[in-house]
């Protein structure tokens, strides 16, 4: 044994389970009468056990103490006598998975706000613990095995000088009614154009109105713009778009010039229309995707966006709102705080003297009725069902290949 321990050649042993290793150590210590060995022999035995089992010196010492005390070595590991209290249960993890499935796995802060609103606004006691979850731990729960068990050519713009609209960014001064507008094309299929989506977002409240048209020609676009003005609960004061010809033309200018100021984005100023561009990705593309939708389905898509999608976005989906501050260098900065997250309707309601911005005959009580007609989760469930029905209808309307 001394020669084996003193050997410098590396020796590899096949890994075995802990119970077999402990049984072998017990047999060795008993066979060599460890209790009656001299100090030098005990050292040889310790090194021998460590070399064969691969255990550390401290682990071998603990095993020997156990052998001396009870005559055997066994695995005493187990659950702690006083474990840490688990705050979030498997039911909370499943509830979070259900929430993400309903709303499409939004960002952590948005999901936190939805959980908080489900408990404090809509009175759903199931969310009593998730209402106070931290952002980091929410992502930890999303990696939980229970959660995982619960849960698919751009053309460059050509600059053209058109003397319609003022080339600047709007300045709403905290007043609602200054909308950002953009069009989203729903893909081509063998050279055939799909539907076009018109997305309009208010800069201050982030109220949103989405419409679908077959073409973006004037015959289709002008009625949609008129309907868009009526879709917002407040008076429209400004109309801002990029330099696309669908909005920068004389007929649209004639429609807007009587009541609204028309502005357009500046060259190399990507932030001028960044709000609606971000909404294109986070809302329009999220719920309607990128795949081709035939033009003859524009009326079906428009009914979905006007009757289901827009109310959900305005009354049930929280948004980030920035808090502006001046840094040490005197530059204006924006900070997005969790405390400032709210739905567009809640943002509108929080504005001072909000009643003077609303359209004649419209009151906060009427908007309150719409906001609390259903909970956030019920609205999301209705949205998912309507979307599934919409795409099923679109799929059935597609001509089948021979």
GIGIFEN-V268858 format. One record per residue. RES is the residue in one small letter. PSI is psi in radians with two decimals (999 if undefined). OMEGA is omega in whole degrees, -180 to 180 (none if undefined). D_LAST is the distance of its C-alpha to the last C-alpha in Angstrom with 2 decimals. Layout:
<<RES & PSI & OMEGA & D_LAST> <RES & PSI & OMEGA & D_LAST>>
This chain:
<<x & -0.67 & 178 & 81.60> <x & -0.70 & 180 & 83.53> <x & -0.66 & 180 & 82.35> <x & -0.76 & -179 & 78.73> <x & -0.65 & -178 & 78.93> <x & -0.21 & -178 & 80.74> <x & 2.46 & -178 & 78.18> <x & -0.15 & -180 & 76.29> <x & 2.38 & -179 & 73.44> <x & 2.36 & 180 & 70.19> <x & 2.24 & 179 & 69.34> <x & 2.37 & 179 & 65.91> <x & 2.61 & 178 & 65.43> <x & 2.30 & -180 & 62.35> <x & 2.38 & 177 & 61.41> <x & 3.03 & -178 & 62.18> <x & 2.85 & -175 & 61.97> <x & -0.66 & -178 & 64.69> <x & -0.72 & 179 & 66.23> <x & -0.70 & 179 & 66.82> <x & -0.74 & 179 & 68.36> <x & -0.65 & 178 & 70.68> <x & -0.70 & 179 & 71.71> <x & -0.74 & 179 & 72.54> <x & -0.70 & 178 & 74.56> <x & -0.73 & 180 & 76.48> <x & -0.73 & -180 & 77.34> <x & -0.82 & -178 & 78.53> <x & -0.63 & 180 & 80.70> <x & -0.68 & -176 & 82.25> <x & -0.65 & -179 & 82.84> <x & 0.17 & 177 & 84.63> <x & 1.13 & -175 & 86.59> <x & -0.59 & -177 & 85.49> <x & -0.63 & -175 & 88.08> <x & 0.05 & 180 & 91.02> <x & 2.69 & 174 & 89.76> <x & 2.95 & -178 & 91.54> <x & -0.68 & -180 & 90.02> <x & -0.71 & 180 & 89.12> <x & -0.65 & 178 & 87.44> <x & -0.66 & 179 & 85.48> <x & -0.68 & 178 & 84.16> <x & -0.76 & 179 & 83.06> <x & -0.73 & 180 & 81.25> <x & -0.82 & -179 & 79.46> <x & -0.62 & 178 & 78.26> <x & -0.81 & 180 & 77.23> <x & -0.71 & -179 & 75.14> <x & -0.70 & -177 & 73.52> <x & -0.66 & -177 & 72.68> <x & -0.77 & -176 & 71.13> <x & -0.40 & -176 & 69.17> <x & 0.13 & 178 & 68.20> <x & 2.77 & 179 & 69.56> <x & 2.97 & -179 & 71.51> <x & -0.70 & -180 & 75.30> <x & -0.66 & 179 & 75.14> <x & -0.73 & 178 & 72.72> <x & -0.72 & 179 & 74.99> <x & -0.72 & 179 & 78.00> <x & -0.71 & 179 & 76.38> <x & -0.69 & 180 & 75.53> <x & -0.70 & 177 & 79.12> <x & -0.68 & 178 & 80.54> <x & -0.69 & 178 & 78.42> <x & -0.75 & -180 & 79.66> <x & -0.55 & -177 & 83.26> <x & -0.66 & -173 & 82.88> <x & -0.15 & -180 & 81.08> <x & 0.09 & 178 & 81.09> <x & 2.82 & 179 & 77.31> <x & 2.23 & -179 & 74.42> <x & 2.78 & -179 & 71.33> <x & 1.97 & -178 & 68.44> <x & 0.13 & 180 & 69.56> <x & 2.65 & 179 & 66.62> <x & -3.01 & 179 & 64.84> <x & 2.50 & 179 & 63.90> <x & 2.60 & -179 & 66.54> <x & -0.67 & 179 & 69.13> <x & 1.44 & -177 & 68.49> <x & 2.87 & 175 & 64.91> <x & 2.46 & 180 & 63.62> <x & 2.21 & 179 & 62.47> <x & 2.11 & -175 & 58.69> <x & -0.73 & -176 & 57.92> <x & 2.17 & -175 & 54.16> <x & 3.04 & 176 & 52.93> <x & -0.54 & 177 & 49.64> <x & -0.64 & 176 & 49.02> <x & -0.68 & 179 & 49.42> <x & -0.76 & 178 & 46.91> <x & -0.61 & 178 & 44.35> <x & -0.68 & 176 & 45.18> <x & -0.71 & 177 & 44.60> <x & -0.68 & 178 & 41.19> <x & -0.72 & 178 & 40.36> <x & -0.78 & -180 & 41.63> <x & -0.63 & 178 & 39.54> <x & -0.63 & -180 & 36.38> <x & -0.76 & -172 & 37.07> <x & 0.01 & 175 & 37.92> <x & 0.55 & 177 & 35.67> <x & 1.26 & 179 & 38.44> <x & -3.12 & 180 & 40.58> <x & 2.84 & -178 & 43.54> <x & -0.80 & -178 & 46.51> <x & -0.67 & 178 & 48.81> <x & -0.72 & 178 & 46.29> <x & -0.68 & 176 & 45.63> <x & -0.77 & -180 & 49.40> <x & -0.68 & 178 & 49.84> <x & -0.71 & 177 & 47.22> <x & -0.72 & 179 & 49.06> <x & -0.73 & 179 & 52.32> <x & -0.63 & 179 & 51.10> <x & -0.63 & -179 & 49.66> <x & -0.82 & -172 & 53.15> <x & -0.51 & -179 & 55.51> <x & -0.79 & -175 & 53.69> <x & -0.05 & 172 & 51.60> <x & 0.46 & 178 & 53.95> <x & 1.81 & -173 & 51.58> <x & -0.23 & 177 & 54.15> <x & -0.41 & -177 & 51.59> <x & 0.34 & -175 & 51.58> <x & -0.62 & 179 & 55.37> <x & -0.71 & 180 & 55.27> <x & -0.34 & 180 & 52.13> <x & -0.41 & -179 & 53.68> <x & 0.32 & -177 & 56.18> <x & 2.59 & 177 & 54.13> <x & 2.85 & -178 & 54.59> <x & -0.74 & -178 & 51.85> <x & -0.72 & -178 & 52.35> <x & -0.44 & 176 & 52.40> <x & -0.72 & 177 & 49.21> <x & -0.49 & 174 & 47.41> <x & -0.75 & 179 & 49.30> <x & -0.54 & 178 & 47.89> <x & -0.32 & 177 & 44.35> <x & -0.02 & -178 & 44.95> <x & 2.55 & -178 & 46.27> <x & -0.54 & 177 & 44.56> <x & -0.67 & 177 & 44.37> <x & -0.79 & -178 & 42.53> <x & -0.49 & 179 & 40.09> <x & -0.43 & 180 & 39.41> <x & -0.34 & -172 & 38.34> <x & 999 & none & 36.16> <x & 999 & none & 26.44> <x & 2.03 & 179 & 28.26> <x & 2.37 & 177 & 31.51> <x & 2.41 & 178 & 33.32> <x & 2.52 & 178 & 37.08> <x & 2.46 & 177 & 38.80> <x & 2.06 & -177 & 40.75> <x & 2.27 & 178 & 44.21> <x & 2.35 & 179 & 45.22> <x & 2.07 & 178 & 48.52> <x & 2.25 & -177 & 48.17> <x & 0.87 & 177 & 51.25> <x & 2.23 & -179 & 49.55> <x & 2.63 & 180 & 50.35> <x & 2.28 & -177 & 52.91> <x & 1.55 & 178 & 51.91> <x & 2.91 & 176 & 53.16> <x & 2.58 & -179 & 52.22> <x & 2.72 & 178 & 53.09> <x & 1.54 & -175 & 56.21> <x & -0.33 & 180 & 55.83> <x & 0.69 & 176 & 59.17> <x & 0.12 & -179 & 57.95> <x & 2.35 & 176 & 56.77> <x & 2.78 & 178 & 53.28> <x & 0.02 & 178 & 51.36> <x & 1.74 & -172 & 50.50> <x & 2.56 & 172 & 46.72> <x & 2.33 & -173 & 44.59> <x & 2.49 & 176 & 41.24> <x & 2.74 & 178 & 38.19> <x & 2.54 & -179 & 34.54> <x & 2.17 & -180 & 31.64> <x & 2.33 & -175 & 28.25> <x & 0.83 & 168 & 25.24> <x & 2.76 & 175 & 23.28> <x & 2.75 & 175 & 20.97> <x & 1.85 & -178 & 17.20> <x & 0.75 & 179 & 16.42> <x & -0.04 & 180 & 19.66> <x & 2.23 & -178 & 19.16> <x & 2.59 & 175 & 22.14> <x & -2.99 & -179 & 22.22> <x & 2.82 & 175 & 24.99> <x & 2.40 & 179 & 28.59> <x & 2.29 & 177 & 31.04> <x & 2.06 & -176 & 34.73> <x & 2.16 & 180 & 37.01> <x & 2.30 & -177 & 40.72> <x & 2.30 & 175 & 43.37> <x & 2.38 & -174 & 47.07> <x & -0.64 & -173 & 49.19> <x & -0.86 & -175 & 51.95> <x & -0.27 & -175 & 50.31> <x & 0.39 & 168 & 46.70> <x & 2.46 & -171 & 45.49> <x & 2.47 & 176 & 41.85> <x & 2.19 & -177 & 39.56> <x & 2.28 & 179 & 35.82> <x & 2.76 & 178 & 33.81> <x & 2.39 & 178 & 30.27> <x & 2.76 & 179 & 29.56> <x & -0.74 & 180 & 26.69> <x & 2.86 & 176 & 28.78> <x & 0.47 & 174 & 32.18> <x & 2.93 & -175 & 33.60> <x & -0.61 & -178 & 36.87> <x & -0.58 & -180 & 35.46> <x & -0.58 & -171 & 33.50> <x & -0.66 & -176 & 35.92> <x & -0.78 & 176 & 39.22> <x & -0.60 & 179 & 38.46> <x & -0.70 & 179 & 37.26> <x & -0.66 & 177 & 40.49> <x & -0.75 & 178 & 42.54> <x & -0.57 & 179 & 40.82> <x & -0.68 & 178 & 41.31> <x & -0.57 & -179 & 45.04> <x & -0.26 & -176 & 45.22> <x & -0.43 & -179 & 43.31> <x & 2.51 & -179 & 46.17> <x & -0.13 & -179 & 49.24> <x & 2.91 & -179 & 51.64> <x & 2.30 & 179 & 52.41> <x & 2.22 & -178 & 50.45> <x & -0.43 & -178 & 52.94> <x & 2.64 & -177 & 51.02> <x & 1.97 & -177 & 47.58> <x & 2.35 & 179 & 46.72> <x & 3.07 & 171 & 43.60> <x & -2.89 & -175 & 42.73> <x & 0.40 & 179 & 42.89> <x & 2.53 & -176 & 39.35> <x & -0.31 & -180 & 39.27> <x & -0.41 & 179 & 37.56> <x & -0.52 & -179 & 40.89> <x & 1.41 & 176 & 43.42> <x & 2.94 & -171 & 43.50> <x & -0.59 & -179 & 46.02> <x & -0.70 & 176 & 44.28> <x & -0.71 & 178 & 43.84> <x & -0.68 & 178 & 47.41> <x & -0.59 & 178 & 48.64> <x & -0.57 & -174 & 47.01> <x & -0.46 & -168 & 48.66> <x & -0.39 & -177 & 52.00> <x & -0.55 & -175 & 53.73> <x & -0.36 & -169 & 53.48> <x & 2.60 & 172 & 52.13> <x & 2.42 & -178 & 52.92> <x & 2.19 & 178 & 50.03> <x & 2.83 & 179 & 50.01> <x & 2.80 & -173 & 47.68> <x & 2.62 & 178 & 47.49> <x & 2.77 & 178 & 49.82> <x & 2.40 & 177 & 48.95> <x & 0.49 & 175 & 48.92> <x & 1.41 & -173 & 49.55> <x & -0.33 & -178 & 46.55> <x & -0.17 & -177 & 48.28> <x & -0.69 & -179 & 48.44> <x & 0.48 & -174 & 45.00> <x & -0.54 & -177 & 44.58> <x & -0.90 & -178 & 44.63> <x & -0.54 & 177 & 41.46> <x & -0.72 & 178 & 39.77> <x & -0.62 & 178 & 40.56> <x & -0.53 & 176 & 39.31> <x & -0.73 & -178 & 35.96> <x & -0.77 & -172 & 35.57> <x & -0.29 & -179 & 37.32> <x & -1.05 & -175 & 35.83> <x & -0.94 & -179 & 32.89> <x & -0.55 & -179 & 31.05> <x & -0.69 & -174 & 32.23> <x & -0.33 & 179 & 30.74> <x & -0.19 & 174 & 27.71> <x & -2.87 & -177 & 26.90> <x & -0.14 & -174 & 25.57> <x & 2.84 & -177 & 21.81> <x & 2.33 & 173 & 20.07> <x & 2.10 & -176 & 20.49> <x & 2.63 & -177 & 19.06> <x & -0.53 & -179 & 21.93> <x & -0.14 & 177 & 21.27> <x & 0.18 & -176 & 22.13> <x & -0.67 & -179 & 25.55> <x & -0.67 & 178 & 27.43> <x & -0.77 & 179 & 26.20> <x & -0.70 & -179 & 27.13> <x & -0.70 & 177 & 30.40> <x & -0.67 & 178 & 31.32> <x & -0.81 & -177 & 30.86> <x & -0.65 & -176 & 32.90> <x & -0.75 & -172 & 35.65> <x & -0.42 & -175 & 36.13> <x & -0.96 & -172 & 35.47> <x & -0.89 & -177 & 35.35> <x & -0.80 & 176 & 38.33> <x & -0.66 & 178 & 40.70> <x & -0.78 & -179 & 39.97> <x & -0.62 & -173 & 40.75> <x & -0.50 & -173 & 43.87> <x & -0.18 & -172 & 45.46> <x & -0.18 & -179 & 44.31> <x & 2.02 & -179 & 43.42> <x & 2.63 & 179 & 46.53> <x & 2.73 & 173 & 46.84> <x & 2.36 & 175 & 49.26> <x & 2.27 & -173 & 52.01> <x & 2.63 & 170 & 54.30> <x & 2.10 & -176 & 58.07> <x & 2.49 & 177 & 59.66> <x & 2.83 & -180 & 62.80> <x & 2.18 & -179 & 64.89> <x & -3.06 & -176 & 65.24> <x & -0.43 & -180 & 68.39> <x & 0.10 & 178 & 67.57> <x & 0.19 & -179 & 67.22> <x & 2.54 & 179 & 63.45> <x & 2.18 & -179 & 61.33> <x & 2.84 & 177 & 59.11> <x & 2.38 & 177 & 56.64> <x & 2.29 & -179 & 56.62> <x & 1.77 & -177 & 53.94> <x & 2.60 & 179 & 55.81> <x & -0.61 & -179 & 54.44> <x & -0.37 & -178 & 56.93> <x & 0.07 & 178 & 55.37> <x & 2.34 & 179 & 51.89> <x & 2.93 & 176 & 50.97> <x & 2.77 & 177 & 48.30> <x & -0.64 & 178 & 48.21> <x & -0.73 & 179 & 49.82> <x & -0.63 & 177 & 52.60> <x & -0.76 & 178 & 53.16> <x & -0.75 & -179 & 53.48> <x & -0.47 & -178 & 55.87> <x & -0.19 & -178 & 58.00> <x & 2.46 & 177 & 58.73> <x & 2.42 & -180 & 62.28> <x & 0.83 & -175 & 62.67> <x & -0.49 & -175 & 58.96> <x & -0.52 & -178 & 59.52> <x & -0.22 & 177 & 60.41> <x & -0.34 & -176 & 56.98> <x & 2.75 & 178 & 55.04> <x & 2.68 & 180 & 53.91> <x & 2.33 & 180 & 56.31> <x & -0.15 & -180 & 55.97> <x & 2.29 & -179 & 54.11> <x & 2.88 & 177 & 56.10> <x & -0.51 & 179 & 55.71> <x & -0.69 & 179 & 55.95> <x & -0.71 & 177 & 52.74> <x & -0.62 & 178 & 50.96> <x & -0.66 & 178 & 52.54> <x & -0.71 & 178 & 51.03> <x & -0.72 & -176 & 47.52> <x & -0.62 & -175 & 48.24> <x & 0.35 & 174 & 49.48> <x & -0.47 & 177 & 47.19> <x & 2.88 & 179 & 45.48> <x & 3.00 & 179 & 45.98> <x & -0.75 & -179 & 44.11> <x & -0.66 & 177 & 42.23> <x & -0.70 & 177 & 41.31> <x & -0.70 & 178 & 40.02> <x & -0.66 & 178 & 37.95> <x & -0.73 & 177 & 36.54> <x & -0.67 & 178 & 35.64> <x & -0.81 & -179 & 34.01> <x & -0.69 & 178 & 31.86> <x & -0.76 & 180 & 30.78> <x & -0.65 & 179 & 29.98> <x & -0.73 & 178 & 28.02> <x & -0.72 & 178 & 25.97> <x & -0.71 & 180 & 25.28> <x & -0.88 & -176 & 24.42> <x & -0.50 & 175 & 21.82> <x & -0.72 & 178 & 20.32> <x & -0.72 & 179 & 20.07> <x & -0.73 & -180 & 18.61> <x & -0.69 & -180 & 15.91> <x & -0.44 & -179 & 15.05> <x & -0.19 & -179 & 15.06> <x & 2.40 & 177 & 12.44> <x & 2.31 & -179 & 9.16> <x & 2.46 & 179 & 6.41> <x & 2.48 & -180 & 3.81> <x & 999 & none & 0.00>>
